[in-house]
Amino acid sequence: MELIGTLATIASLIVTGLGFPAQIIKNYRRRDCVGLAPSLVYSAVCSYTLWTLYGWTKPDWFLVVAQTPGCIFGFVLLFQLFYYREKSAASG
């Protein structure tokens, strides 16, 4: 069982460690979030946050380790959505 938990944690860290940071960097360089669906960001933040909290309450360290980066990166993306939207509205 620990093997499956370890493999699932590694897979989750790879997905969140590659995909989210690449999008965050892309948004930062362009100074906008064009093409990024807000519903995707909202659902990711909700999902990763709830799974992280659930992992803490168990305590299930596989869940905590696997979901916390997604939670953090999700909130960064959420911040970018609001920050760049406000910036666009102010300049346009």
PyRosetta script that sets phi, psi and omega in degrees:
from pyrosetta import init, pose_from_sequence

init()
pose = pose_from_sequence("MELIGTLATIASLIVTGLGFPAQIIKNYRRRDCVGLAPSLVYSAVCSYTLWTLYGWTKPDWFLVVAQTPGCIFGFVLLFQLFYYREKSAASG")
pose.set_psi(1, -38.5)
pose.set_omega(1, 178.6)
pose.set_phi(2, -64.8)
pose.set_psi(2, -32.3)
pose.set_omega(2, 178.2)
pose.set_phi(3, -62.3)
pose.set_psi(3, -45.1)
pose.set_omega(3, 179.6)
pose.set_phi(4, -65.3)
pose.set_psi(4, -42.2)
pose.set_omega(4, 177.2)
pose.set_phi(5, -61.7)
pose.set_psi(5, -41.2)
pose.set_omega(5, 178.5)
pose.set_phi(6, -65.7)
pose.set_psi(6, -45.7)
pose.set_omega(6, 179.3)
pose.set_phi(7, -64.2)
pose.set_psi(7, -40.5)
pose.set_omega(7, 178.3)
pose.set_phi(8, -65.0)
pose.set_psi(8, -39.3)
pose.set_omega(8, 178.2)
pose.set_phi(9, -64.7)
pose.set_psi(9, -45.1)
pose.set_omega(9, 179.1)
pose.set_phi(10, -62.0)
pose.set_psi(10, -45.4)
pose.set_omega(10, 179.3)
pose.set_phi(11, -60.8)
pose.set_psi(11, -43.8)
pose.set_omega(11, 179.5)
pose.set_phi(12, -63.6)
pose.set_psi(12, -42.5)
pose.set_omega(12, 179.1)
pose.set_phi(13, -64.6)
pose.set_psi(13, -36.2)
pose.set_omega(13, 177.8)
pose.set_phi(14, -65.8)
pose.set_psi(14, -45.7)
pose.set_omega(14, -179.2)
pose.set_phi(15, -62.5)
pose.set_psi(15, -50.4)
pose.set_omega(15, -178.3)
pose.set_phi(16, -73.7)
pose.set_psi(16, -28.8)
pose.set_omega(16, -178.4)
pose.set_phi(17, -77.1)
pose.set_psi(17, -19.2)
pose.set_omega(17, 178.6)
pose.set_phi(18, -104.1)
pose.set_psi(18, -49.0)
pose.set_omega(18, -173.4)
pose.set_phi(19, -70.1)
pose.set_psi(19, -53.0)
pose.set_omega(19, -176.4)
pose.set_phi(20, -64.5)
pose.set_psi(20, -49.3)
pose.set_omega(20, 179.5)
pose.set_phi(21, -59.9)
pose.set_psi(21, -36.4)
pose.set_omega(21, 178.5)
pose.set_phi(22, -62.2)
pose.set_psi(22, -41.7)
pose.set_omega(22, 178.6)
pose.set_phi(23, -68.5)
pose.set_psi(23, -40.3)
pose.set_omega(23, 179.2)
pose.set_phi(24, -61.6)
pose.set_psi(24, -45.2)
pose.set_omega(24, 179.3)
pose.set_phi(25, -64.5)
pose.set_psi(25, -42.8)
pose.set_omega(25, 178.8)
pose.set_phi(26, -60.3)
pose.set_psi(26, -45.9)
pose.set_omega(26, 178.2)
pose.set_phi(27, -61.1)
pose.set_psi(27, -43.2)
pose.set_omega(27, -178.6)
pose.set_phi(28, -62.8)
pose.set_psi(28, -45.4)
pose.set_omega(28, -178.7)
pose.set_phi(29, -66.1)
pose.set_psi(29, -37.8)
pose.set_omega(29, 179.8)
pose.set_phi(30, -83.5)
pose.set_psi(30, -18.0)
pose.set_omega(30, -175.6)
pose.set_phi(31, 61.8)
pose.set_psi(31, 33.3)
pose.set_omega(31, 174.3)
pose.set_phi(32, -161.0)
pose.set_psi(32, 171.2)
pose.set_omega(32, -179.9)
pose.set_phi(33, -121.2)
pose.set_psi(33, 33.0)
pose.set_omega(33, -179.7)
pose.set_phi(34, -59.2)
pose.set_psi(34, 132.6)
pose.set_omega(34, 178.8)
pose.set_phi(35, 88.5)
pose.set_psi(35, -7.9)
pose.set_omega(35, 178.7)
pose.set_phi(36, -93.6)
pose.set_psi(36, 117.8)
pose.set_omega(36, -177.1)
pose.set_phi(37, -73.2)
pose.set_psi(37, 118.9)
pose.set_omega(37, 178.5)
pose.set_phi(38, -56.6)
pose.set_psi(38, -36.5)
pose.set_omega(38, 179.9)
pose.set_phi(39, -62.0)
pose.set_psi(39, -33.6)
pose.set_omega(39, 177.1)
pose.set_phi(40, -65.9)
pose.set_psi(40, -43.1)
pose.set_omega(40, -179.9)
pose.set_phi(41, -66.2)
pose.set_psi(41, -45.6)
pose.set_omega(41, 179.8)
pose.set_phi(42, -60.2)
pose.set_psi(42, -45.0)
pose.set_omega(42, -178.8)
pose.set_phi(43, -67.9)
pose.set_psi(43, -36.9)
pose.set_omega(43, 177.9)
pose.set_phi(44, -64.9)
pose.set_psi(44, -44.5)
pose.set_omega(44, 179.3)
pose.set_phi(45, -61.0)
pose.set_psi(45, -46.7)
pose.set_omega(45, 179.5)
pose.set_phi(46, -61.6)
pose.set_psi(46, -48.5)
pose.set_omega(46, -176.8)
pose.set_phi(47, -64.1)
pose.set_psi(47, -52.5)
pose.set_omega(47, -178.4)
pose.set_phi(48, -64.2)
pose.set_psi(48, -37.3)
pose.set_omega(48, 179.4)
pose.set_phi(49, -66.5)
pose.set_psi(49, -46.3)
pose.set_omega(49, -179.9)
pose.set_phi(50, -64.3)
pose.set_psi(50, -42.4)
pose.set_omega(50, 178.7)
pose.set_phi(51, -66.0)
pose.set_psi(51, -36.8)
pose.set_omega(51, 177.5)
pose.set_phi(52, -64.5)
pose.set_psi(52, -47.0)
pose.set_omega(52, 178.7)
pose.set_phi(53, -61.9)
pose.set_psi(53, -40.9)
pose.set_omega(53, 177.5)
pose.set_phi(54, -61.3)
pose.set_psi(54, -43.1)
pose.set_omega(54, 178.3)
pose.set_phi(55, -61.6)
pose.set_psi(55, -38.3)
pose.set_omega(55, 178.2)
pose.set_phi(56, -67.8)
pose.set_psi(56, -35.2)
pose.set_omega(56, -177.2)
pose.set_phi(57, -76.9)
pose.set_psi(57, -19.7)
pose.set_omega(57, -175.8)
pose.set_phi(58, -69.7)
pose.set_psi(58, -50.8)
pose.set_omega(58, -17.9)
pose.set_phi(59, -77.1)
pose.set_psi(59, 131.5)
pose.set_omega(59, 178.7)
pose.set_phi(60, -122.3)
pose.set_psi(60, 99.6)
pose.set_omega(60, -173.3)
pose.set_phi(61, -68.6)
pose.set_psi(61, -24.4)
pose.set_omega(61, 174.5)
pose.set_phi(62, -62.2)
pose.set_psi(62, -46.3)
pose.set_omega(62, 178.2)
pose.set_phi(63, -65.3)
pose.set_psi(63, -44.8)
pose.set_omega(63, -178.1)
pose.set_phi(64, -60.0)
pose.set_psi(64, -49.6)
pose.set_omega(64, -178.1)
pose.set_phi(65, -66.3)
pose.set_psi(65, -39.4)
pose.set_omega(65, -176.5)
pose.set_phi(66, -73.6)
pose.set_psi(66, -33.8)
pose.set_omega(66, -171.9)
pose.set_phi(67, -97.9)
pose.set_psi(67, -24.3)
pose.set_omega(67, -177.1)
pose.set_phi(68, -59.6)
pose.set_psi(68, -45.0)
pose.set_omega(68, 177.7)
pose.set_phi(69, -59.9)
pose.set_psi(69, -40.2)
pose.set_omega(69, 177.7)
pose.set_phi(70, -62.9)
pose.set_psi(70, -37.6)
pose.set_omega(70, 177.1)
pose.set_phi(71, -62.7)
pose.set_psi(71, -48.9)
pose.set_omega(71, -179.2)
pose.set_phi(72, -63.7)
pose.set_psi(72, -50.1)
pose.set_omega(72, -179.7)
pose.set_phi(73, -63.9)
pose.set_psi(73, -35.5)
pose.set_omega(73, 177.1)
pose.set_phi(74, -61.5)
pose.set_psi(74, -42.3)
pose.set_omega(74, 178.0)
pose.set_phi(75, -68.0)
pose.set_psi(75, -33.3)
pose.set_omega(75, 175.1)
pose.set_phi(76, -63.6)
pose.set_psi(76, -45.0)
pose.set_omega(76, 177.7)
pose.set_phi(77, -62.8)
pose.set_psi(77, -39.8)
pose.set_omega(77, 177.7)
pose.set_phi(78, -62.2)
pose.set_psi(78, -43.9)
pose.set_omega(78, 176.5)
pose.set_phi(79, -59.7)
pose.set_psi(79, -45.4)
pose.set_omega(79, 179.5)
pose.set_phi(80, -60.8)
pose.set_psi(80, -41.3)
pose.set_omega(80, 178.9)
pose.set_phi(81, -56.5)
pose.set_psi(81, -48.0)
pose.set_omega(81, -178.4)
pose.set_phi(82, -73.0)
pose.set_psi(82, -40.5)
pose.set_omega(82, -178.0)
pose.set_phi(83, -64.6)
pose.set_psi(83, -48.8)
pose.set_omega(83, -177.7)
pose.set_phi(84, -74.2)
pose.set_psi(84, -26.9)
pose.set_omega(84, 175.0)
pose.set_phi(85, -66.7)
pose.set_psi(85, -44.7)
pose.set_omega(85, 178.5)
pose.set_phi(86, -63.9)
pose.set_psi(86, -40.7)
pose.set_omega(86, -179.8)
pose.set_phi(87, -64.1)
pose.set_psi(87, -41.8)
pose.set_omega(87, 178.7)
pose.set_phi(88, -65.2)
pose.set_psi(88, -42.2)
pose.set_omega(88, -178.7)
pose.set_phi(89, -66.3)
pose.set_psi(89, -36.4)
pose.set_omega(89, -179.3)
pose.set_phi(90, -70.8)
pose.set_psi(90, -34.7)
pose.set_omega(90, -177.7)
pose.set_phi(91, -86.9)
pose.set_psi(91, -21.5)
pose.set_omega(91, -173.9)
pose.set_phi(92, -106.4)
pose.dump_pdb("model.pdb")
